[in-house]
Amino acid sequence: MKKQLQYILNVNIIAPETVLNNYGIIIKDDRILEVLPMDNLVVSEINNNSNIYYGEGAYVSAGFIDIHSDNIETVVQPRPTSVIDFRLALSEHEKQLVNQGITTMYHSLSFLRAEGATMRDKEVRKPKKMREMAELIKTLHEENHLIRHRFHCRYDIRNCEGYDTLMDYIDNDYVHLLSFIDHTPGQGQYRNLIGYRENLLNHQPNLGEKQIDSLIEKRMAVPKLSQDKIEKTATLAYNKGIPIASHDDDSEAKVEFVNSILKAYISEFPVELSIARKAKEEGMYIVVGAPNVLIGKSHSGNLTAIEAILDGSADIMVSDYYPSAMLHAVFKLYLQYNVPLWKSMNMVTLNPSKAVGIDKDFGSVEKGKKADLLLIKLIDEKPAITKVFVDGQLVSELNYRRLKYA
């Protein structure tokens, strides 16, 4: 049975290089058929059987593409001793994500070296549980679902015992994005040993200072995966078309290595502005956190995202640990820092789609692309998503109640 065309009328489209005022969008099946000025659309001639949505001046953007979020770990395990069924957790989580504008989510699961059992261990990081989640993400599209789920494998190079499992993940097409991380104290994200020590004391108050010092020494002495194996892993991923990212780049030498040798074209959370600039010079996509934009600083004391964005040294914003931040960070840059709306929106749509190689189909409101679309209104001076389309299907609609006075 042939599907009717769908129309979204009277909207302001956030396009890749401008905002198109008073436009309409025609959707056929799961694709954008046309993007036209309203003057070119004769509403009276639209088939009465078509679905017509009146935007009333709302903004329309492409659905957000979040390439780094570990929030699923909290959804799965909201308390240290409370673990939710993975399938249920994903199903409930995507109801939230779709209303936060995220239509493609790269769940960033940390494939870390076990540091010893504690109450703070995250269930999904255990080897068997991670495989369960990876398999679920891979097959979820075969069931009823709302958004696209992808697996961003964050591999800690200290996890030597997990190397064979990682290679198996890549070989069996579980991984959609691979990043190499190194959480050794004294470098990268944890280069400030004083801050690292204070963080451990705060999170493990049952340990004394001498025990904390001993723990740090042990972690600093942990062996790392050999460079040969790191390169072998990167080559396998690259040959399978899996995008590669580095994490917490803290030196120009590291940037050059990950870019030229590992073929990493994404630099996640460089720790200083000079390093972000270097990665940019190398042609890498620079990732910063949307929560960093909202808060106005890095939660770990590293590079301030707004500084990098205004410097032109950041391309992509990710939700990191707070999915709601994506939408609000876009509009904070626009309303408070005078960043053009199309430019700030590209940081959560077009730029991440380019970085992970899916921009042929996703990332912008253009003819021929997938109809993953958000209708956004400013309500009480805050952006609010009122409708979400995925594959041309309306999957969510919110109608805000207005206060009524006698």
Sequence and secondary structure as in RCSB ss.txt:
>XXXX:A:sequence
MKKQLQYILNVNIIAPETVLNNYGIIIKDDRILEVLPMDNLVVSEINNNSNIYYGEGAYVSAGFIDIHSDNIETV
VQPRPTSVIDFRLALSEHEKQLVNQGITTMYHSLSFLRAEGATMRDKEVRKPKKMREMAELIKTLHEENHLIRHR
FHCRYDIRNCEGYDTLMDYIDNDYVHLLSFIDHTPGQGQYRNLIGYRENLLNHQPNLGEKQIDSLIEKRMAVPKL
SQDKIEKTATLAYNKGIPIASHDDDSEAKVEFVNSILKAYISEFPVELSIARKAKEEGMYIVVGAPNVLIGKSHS
GNLTAIEAILDGSADIMVSDYYPSAMLHAVFKLYLQYNVPLWKSMNMVTLNPSKAVGIDKDFGSVEKGKKADLLL
IKLIDEKPAITKVFVDGQLVSELNYRRLKYA
>XXXX:A:secstr
     EEEEEEEEE SSSEEEEEEEEEETTEEEEEEEGGG  GGGS TTSEEEE TT EEEE EEEEEE HHHHH
H SBTTB   HHHHHHHHHHHHHHTTEEEEEEEEEE       TT  GGGSHHHHHHHHHHHHHGGGSS SSEEE
EEEEEETT GGGHHHHHHHHHTT  SEEEEE   TTSGGG  HHHHHHHHHHH TTS HHHHHHHHHHHHT    
 HHHHHHHHHHHHHTT  EEEES  SHHHHHHHHHTS   EEE  SSHHHHHHHHHTT EEEEEHHHHHHTS TT
S   HHHHHHHT   EEE BT TTHHHHHHHHHHHHH   HHHHHHTTTHHHHHHTT TTTSSS  TTSB  EEE
EEEETTEEEEEEEEETTEEEEE         
